[in-house]
């Protein structure tokens, strides 16, 4: 990913990345991407408290006032970086088979939340939302509502194909499938590898009389 290249350049030289200049016709996409990458990298390296607008500007090679033209706070920068990563990494594939789709999606979701750099950003944003009501509302409207829709999508597609009963309680079934993943990531810290997510899928398939794959 672009983040890895950007981090390597800054770390290998020990100097800030080359400065990116905007232009008269609007935002410099190169500079914007550099800022998002820098925010992600700094959070992973230093934690939420260690991320500052000054640090982001230095790492990205842009002027601090450039960042303030686009974002008001470091949380806003991290939010946009996180949403971009979600769009890239959490696509819900459609194979036409509910078992394959659920296994694949839960594998990706568990990896994304527990092992990836964006997963660290996710946990920081969740923590920030606990004591910042305005941000909590923004986080819910910009991410959580869409994530809820994304988590339901494999079940909705299976309903349309007739693989699942028409009276299925989508909300309850989504909670039973996805809830344990979020619980381990955010509360217990226990592993959420493929063996764990496959057991969740197997339990779902058994509940609905579908043959669980080995």
Short mmCIF file of the C-alpha atoms (twelve columns), coordinates in Angstrom:
data_MODEL
# 
_entry.id   MODEL 
# 
loop_
_atom_site.group_PDB 
_atom_site.id 
_atom_site.type_symbol 
_atom_site.label_atom_id 
_atom_site.label_alt_id 
_atom_site.label_comp_id 
_atom_site.label_asym_id 
_atom_site.label_seq_id 
_atom_site.Cartn_x 
_atom_site.Cartn_y 
_atom_site.Cartn_z 
_atom_site.pdbx_PDB_model_num 
ATOM 1   C CA . UNK A 1   0.000   0.000   0.000  1 
ATOM 2   C CA . UNK A 2   1.072   3.593   -0.435 1 
ATOM 3   C CA . UNK A 3   1.423   4.005   3.332  1 
ATOM 4   C CA . UNK A 4   4.215   1.463   3.515  1 
ATOM 5   C CA . UNK A 5   6.259   3.174   0.782  1 
ATOM 6   C CA . UNK A 6   5.785   6.579   2.363  1 
ATOM 7   C CA . UNK A 7   6.853   5.352   5.783  1 
ATOM 8   C CA . UNK A 8   9.933   3.640   4.408  1 
ATOM 9   C CA . UNK A 9   11.068  6.793   2.647  1 
ATOM 10  C CA . UNK A 10  10.761  8.912   5.773  1 
ATOM 11  C CA . UNK A 11  12.358  6.313   8.042  1 
ATOM 12  C CA . UNK A 12  15.282  5.398   5.763  1 
ATOM 13  C CA . UNK A 13  16.461  8.961   5.249  1 
ATOM 14  C CA . UNK A 14  15.641  10.250  8.711  1 
ATOM 15  C CA . UNK A 15  14.279  13.382  7.055  1 
ATOM 16  C CA . UNK A 16  10.752  14.572  6.240  1 
ATOM 17  C CA . UNK A 17  9.339   13.482  2.900  1 
ATOM 18  C CA . UNK A 18  9.762   15.936  -0.001 1 
ATOM 19  C CA . UNK A 19  7.395   18.894  0.203  1 
ATOM 20  C CA . UNK A 20  4.306   18.679  -2.001 1 
ATOM 21  C CA . UNK A 21  2.981   21.874  -3.485 1 
ATOM 22  C CA . UNK A 22  -0.648  22.569  -4.316 1 
ATOM 23  C CA . UNK A 23  -1.763  24.394  -7.417 1 
ATOM 24  C CA . UNK A 24  -4.076  27.217  -8.439 1 
ATOM 25  C CA . UNK A 25  -6.756  24.813  -9.617 1 
ATOM 26  C CA . UNK A 26  -7.589  23.222  -6.265 1 
ATOM 27  C CA . UNK A 27  -6.232  20.636  -3.862 1 
ATOM 28  C CA . UNK A 28  -3.076  18.767  -4.648 1 
ATOM 29  C CA . UNK A 29  -4.156  15.132  -4.506 1 
ATOM 30  C CA . UNK A 30  -0.551  14.115  -3.985 1 
ATOM 31  C CA . UNK A 31  -0.292  16.325  -0.920 1 
ATOM 32  C CA . UNK A 32  -3.668  15.178  0.399  1 
ATOM 33  C CA . UNK A 33  -2.654  11.538  0.104  1 
ATOM 34  C CA . UNK A 34  0.667   12.255  1.791  1 
ATOM 35  C CA . UNK A 35  -1.182  13.808  4.745  1 
ATOM 36  C CA . UNK A 36  -3.509  10.819  5.103  1 
ATOM 37  C CA . UNK A 37  -0.613  8.375   4.922  1 
ATOM 38  C CA . UNK A 38  1.399   10.394  7.441  1 
ATOM 39  C CA . UNK A 39  -1.487  10.488  9.928  1 
ATOM 40  C CA . UNK A 40  -1.920  6.709   9.712  1 
ATOM 41  C CA . UNK A 41  1.796   6.078   10.129 1 
ATOM 42  C CA . UNK A 42  2.189   8.408   13.094 1 
ATOM 43  C CA . UNK A 43  -0.737  6.890   14.955 1 
ATOM 44  C CA . UNK A 44  0.710   3.393   14.575 1 
ATOM 45  C CA . UNK A 45  4.143   4.615   15.705 1 
ATOM 46  C CA . UNK A 46  3.197   7.028   18.496 1 
ATOM 47  C CA . UNK A 47  -0.424  6.372   19.473 1 
ATOM 48  C CA . UNK A 48  -3.289  8.856   19.342 1 
ATOM 49  C CA . UNK A 49  -1.777  11.269  21.872 1 
ATOM 50  C CA . UNK A 50  1.458   11.385  19.899 1 
ATOM 51  C CA . UNK A 51  -0.190  12.518  16.674 1 
ATOM 52  C CA . UNK A 52  -0.137  16.289  16.132 1 
ATOM 53  C CA . UNK A 53  -0.925  18.491  13.176 1 
ATOM 54  C CA . UNK A 54  2.708   19.661  13.258 1 
ATOM 55  C CA . UNK A 55  3.933   16.088  13.173 1 
ATOM 56  C CA . UNK A 56  1.608   15.192  10.305 1 
ATOM 57  C CA . UNK A 57  2.789   18.217  8.322  1 
ATOM 58  C CA . UNK A 58  6.447   17.344  8.865  1 
ATOM 59  C CA . UNK A 59  5.984   13.690  7.946  1 
ATOM 60  C CA . UNK A 60  3.879   14.528  4.887  1 
ATOM 61  C CA . UNK A 61  6.178   17.313  3.695  1 
ATOM 62  C CA . UNK A 62  3.449   19.947  3.566  1 
ATOM 63  C CA . UNK A 63  2.873   23.249  5.318  1 
ATOM 64  C CA . UNK A 64  0.683   23.043  8.423  1 
ATOM 65  C CA . UNK A 65  -1.657  25.682  7.008  1 
ATOM 66  C CA . UNK A 66  -2.231  23.395  4.024  1 
ATOM 67  C CA . UNK A 67  -3.641  20.740  6.355  1 
ATOM 68  C CA . UNK A 68  -5.862  23.288  8.106  1 
ATOM 69  C CA . UNK A 69  -7.379  24.254  4.755  1 
ATOM 70  C CA . UNK A 70  -8.750  20.734  4.502  1 
ATOM 71  C CA . UNK A 71  -9.186  19.498  8.079  1 
ATOM 72  C CA . UNK A 72  -9.854  21.186  11.435 1 
ATOM 73  C CA . UNK A 73  -8.316  18.589  13.774 1 
ATOM 74  C CA . UNK A 74  -6.065  15.549  13.739 1 
ATOM 75  C CA . UNK A 75  -9.163  13.435  14.396 1 
ATOM 76  C CA . UNK A 76  -10.660 14.690  11.126 1 
ATOM 77  C CA . UNK A 77  -7.496  13.677  9.272  1 
ATOM 78  C CA . UNK A 78  -7.462  10.234  10.863 1 
ATOM 79  C CA . UNK A 79  -11.150 9.761   10.097 1 
ATOM 80  C CA . UNK A 80  -10.659 10.451  6.393  1 
ATOM 81  C CA . UNK A 81  -7.604  8.193   6.285  1 
ATOM 82  C CA . UNK A 82  -9.564  5.419   7.966  1 
ATOM 83  C CA . UNK A 83  -12.561 5.722   5.641  1 
ATOM 84  C CA . UNK A 84  -10.270 5.489   2.641  1 
ATOM 85  C CA . UNK A 85  -8.697  2.310   4.026  1 
ATOM 86  C CA . UNK A 86  -12.118 0.796   4.712  1 
ATOM 87  C CA . UNK A 87  -13.199 1.428   1.118  1 
ATOM 88  C CA . UNK A 88  -10.044 -0.256  -0.177 1 
ATOM 89  C CA . UNK A 89  -9.837  -3.233  2.194  1 
ATOM 90  C CA . UNK A 90  -13.390 -4.234  3.163  1 
ATOM 91  C CA . UNK A 91  -15.079 -4.873  -0.164 1 
ATOM 92  C CA . UNK A 92  -17.841 -7.474  0.224  1 
ATOM 93  C CA . UNK A 93  -17.336 -10.023 -2.543 1 
ATOM 94  C CA . UNK A 94  -20.243 -11.941 -4.059 1 
ATOM 95  C CA . UNK A 95  -19.412 -15.527 -5.056 1 
ATOM 96  C CA . UNK A 96  -23.027 -16.642 -5.098 1 
ATOM 97  C CA . UNK A 97  -22.466 -18.922 -2.089 1 
ATOM 98  C CA . UNK A 98  -23.333 -17.744 1.422  1 
ATOM 99  C CA . UNK A 99  -20.740 -19.957 3.127  1 
ATOM 100 C CA . UNK A 100 -17.867 -18.747 0.943  1 
ATOM 101 C CA . UNK A 101 -18.975 -15.130 1.167  1 
ATOM 102 C CA . UNK A 102 -19.268 -15.154 4.953  1 
ATOM 103 C CA . UNK A 103 -15.960 -16.935 5.485  1 
ATOM 104 C CA . UNK A 104 -14.140 -14.547 3.200  1 
ATOM 105 C CA . UNK A 105 -15.703 -11.410 4.642  1 
ATOM 106 C CA . UNK A 106 -15.200 -12.374 8.298  1 
ATOM 107 C CA . UNK A 107 -11.574 -13.291 7.568  1 
ATOM 108 C CA . UNK A 108 -10.966 -9.854  6.041  1 
ATOM 109 C CA . UNK A 109 -12.881 -8.006  8.752  1 
ATOM 110 C CA . UNK A 110 -11.010 -9.767  11.560 1 
ATOM 111 C CA . UNK A 111 -7.626  -9.119  9.926  1 
ATOM 112 C CA . UNK A 112 -8.495  -5.484  9.206  1 
ATOM 113 C CA . UNK A 113 -9.577  -4.732  12.771 1 
ATOM 114 C CA . UNK A 114 -6.945  -6.721  14.657 1 
ATOM 115 C CA . UNK A 115 -3.771  -6.750  12.561 1 
ATOM 116 C CA . UNK A 116 -3.725  -3.918  10.020 1 
ATOM 117 C CA . UNK A 117 -2.557  -0.343  10.558 1 
ATOM 118 C CA . UNK A 118 -6.088  0.966   9.847  1 
ATOM 119 C CA . UNK A 119 -7.287  -1.319  12.649 1 
ATOM 120 C CA . UNK A 120 -5.128  0.668   15.062 1 
ATOM 121 C CA . UNK A 121 -6.757  3.852   13.757 1 
ATOM 122 C CA . UNK A 122 -10.189 2.275   14.254 1 
ATOM 123 C CA . UNK A 123 -9.469  1.543   17.910 1 
ATOM 124 C CA . UNK A 124 -8.160  5.069   18.463 1 
ATOM 125 C CA . UNK A 125 -11.259 6.595   16.883 1 
ATOM 126 C CA . UNK A 126 -13.557 4.385   18.966 1 
ATOM 127 C CA . UNK A 127 -11.748 5.574   22.097 1 
ATOM 128 C CA . UNK A 128 -12.015 9.219   21.017 1 
ATOM 129 C CA . UNK A 129 -15.746 8.819   20.458 1 
ATOM 130 C CA . UNK A 130 -16.245 7.834   24.108 1 
ATOM 131 C CA . UNK A 131 -15.518 11.355  25.366 1 
ATOM 132 C CA . UNK A 132 -16.230 13.556  22.337 1 
ATOM 133 C CA . UNK A 133 -19.952 13.613  21.643 1 
ATOM 134 C CA . UNK A 134 -19.703 15.653  18.456 1 
ATOM 135 C CA . UNK A 135 -17.113 13.293  17.012 1 
ATOM 136 C CA . UNK A 136 -19.126 10.268  18.149 1 
ATOM 137 C CA . UNK A 137 -22.072 11.478  16.073 1 
ATOM 138 C CA . UNK A 138 -19.819 12.084  13.079 1 
ATOM 139 C CA . UNK A 139 -18.162 8.681   13.475 1 
ATOM 140 C CA . UNK A 140 -21.528 6.973   13.628 1 
ATOM 141 C CA . UNK A 141 -22.950 8.746   10.585 1 
ATOM 142 C CA . UNK A 142 -19.822 8.507   8.420  1 
ATOM 143 C CA . UNK A 143 -18.606 5.041   9.356  1 
ATOM 144 C CA . UNK A 144 -20.671 2.931   11.746 1 
ATOM 145 C CA . UNK A 145 -23.945 3.147   9.823  1 
ATOM 146 C CA . UNK A 146 -22.199 2.206   6.579  1 
ATOM 147 C CA . UNK A 147 -20.254 -0.565  8.293  1 
ATOM 148 C CA . UNK A 148 -23.501 -1.981  9.606  1 
ATOM 149 C CA . UNK A 149 -24.842 -2.047  6.052  1 
ATOM 150 C CA . UNK A 150 -21.612 -3.678  4.842  1 
ATOM 151 C CA . UNK A 151 -21.781 -6.362  7.545  1 
ATOM 152 C CA . UNK A 152 -25.352 -7.242  6.518  1 
ATOM 153 C CA . UNK A 153 -24.633 -7.406  2.795  1 
ATOM 154 C CA . UNK A 154 -23.683 -11.108 2.513  1 
ATOM 155 C CA . UNK A 155 -26.915 -12.063 4.280  1 
ATOM 156 C CA . UNK A 156 -29.024 -9.724  2.151  1 
ATOM 157 C CA . UNK A 157 -27.584 -11.221 -1.036 1 
ATOM 158 C CA . UNK A 158 -28.245 -14.751 0.238  1 
ATOM 159 C CA . UNK A 159 -31.848 -13.770 0.984  1 
ATOM 160 C CA . UNK A 160 -32.254 -12.510 -2.571 1 
ATOM 161 C CA . UNK A 161 -30.881 -15.825 -3.904 1 
ATOM 162 C CA . UNK A 162 -33.276 -17.818 -1.705 1 
ATOM 163 C CA . UNK A 163 -30.500 -19.424 0.353  1 
ATOM 164 C CA . UNK A 164 -32.007 -18.114 3.588  1 
ATOM 165 C CA . UNK A 165 -35.604 -17.916 4.855  1 
ATOM 166 C CA . UNK A 166 -37.495 -14.786 3.883  1 
ATOM 167 C CA . UNK A 167 -38.398 -14.044 7.524  1 
ATOM 168 C CA . UNK A 168 -34.754 -14.007 8.667  1 
ATOM 169 C CA . UNK A 169 -34.044 -11.423 11.381 1 
ATOM 170 C CA . UNK A 170 -31.172 -9.670  9.606  1 
ATOM 171 C CA . UNK A 171 -30.214 -7.455  12.527 1 
ATOM 172 C CA . UNK A 172 -30.059 -10.315 15.041 1 
ATOM 173 C CA . UNK A 173 -28.148 -12.637 12.713 1 
ATOM 174 C CA . UNK A 174 -25.667 -9.914  11.837 1 
ATOM 175 C CA . UNK A 175 -25.070 -9.291  15.538 1 
ATOM 176 C CA . UNK A 176 -24.434 -12.990 16.182 1 
ATOM 177 C CA . UNK A 177 -21.962 -13.241 13.308 1 
ATOM 178 C CA . UNK A 178 -20.048 -9.979  13.613 1 
ATOM 179 C CA . UNK A 179 -20.477 -9.132  17.309 1 
ATOM 180 C CA . UNK A 180 -17.941 -11.667 18.628 1 
ATOM 181 C CA . UNK A 181 -15.283 -10.257 16.269 1 
ATOM 182 C CA . UNK A 182 -15.753 -6.709  17.527 1 
ATOM 183 C CA . UNK A 183 -15.946 -7.942  21.125 1 
ATOM 184 C CA . UNK A 184 -12.586 -9.690  20.926 1 
ATOM 185 C CA . UNK A 185 -10.943 -6.785  19.110 1 
ATOM 186 C CA . UNK A 186 -12.249 -4.073  21.428 1 
ATOM 187 C CA . UNK A 187 -12.766 -5.806  24.781 1 
ATOM 188 C CA . UNK A 188 -10.909 -9.066  25.430 1 
ATOM 189 C CA . UNK A 189 -7.984  -8.844  23.006 1 
ATOM 190 C CA . UNK A 190 -8.286  -12.572 22.276 1 
ATOM 191 C CA . UNK A 191 -7.229  -13.875 18.840 1 
ATOM 192 C CA . UNK A 192 -9.647  -13.457 15.932 1 
ATOM 193 C CA . UNK A 193 -7.981  -15.686 13.358 1 
ATOM 194 C CA . UNK A 194 -9.596  -17.801 10.661 1 
ATOM 195 C CA . UNK A 195 -10.321 -20.699 13.016 1 
ATOM 196 C CA . UNK A 196 -12.408 -18.395 15.196 1 
ATOM 197 C CA . UNK A 197 -14.300 -16.710 12.357 1 
ATOM 198 C CA . UNK A 198 -14.915 -20.043 10.625 1 
ATOM 199 C CA . UNK A 199 -16.564 -21.333 13.802 1 
ATOM 200 C CA . UNK A 200 -18.897 -18.342 13.743 1 
ATOM 201 C CA . UNK A 201 -19.860 -19.109 10.153 1 
ATOM 202 C CA . UNK A 202 -20.317 -22.817 10.892 1 
ATOM 203 C CA . UNK A 203 -22.671 -21.989 13.766 1 
ATOM 204 C CA . UNK A 204 -24.687 -19.708 11.477 1 
ATOM 205 C CA . UNK A 205 -24.954 -22.374 8.781  1 
ATOM 206 C CA . UNK A 206 -26.088 -24.987 11.296 1 
ATOM 207 C CA . UNK A 207 -28.763 -22.654 12.672 1 
ATOM 208 C CA . UNK A 208 -30.275 -22.449 9.218  1 
ATOM 209 C CA . UNK A 209 -29.911 -26.052 8.129  1 
ATOM 210 C CA . UNK A 210 -27.125 -25.354 5.644  1 
ATOM 211 C CA . UNK A 211 -24.211 -27.742 5.275  1 
ATOM 212 C CA . UNK A 212 -21.081 -26.270 6.869  1 
ATOM 213 C CA . UNK A 213 -17.966 -26.685 4.768  1 
ATOM 214 C CA . UNK A 214 -15.016 -28.434 6.385  1 
# 
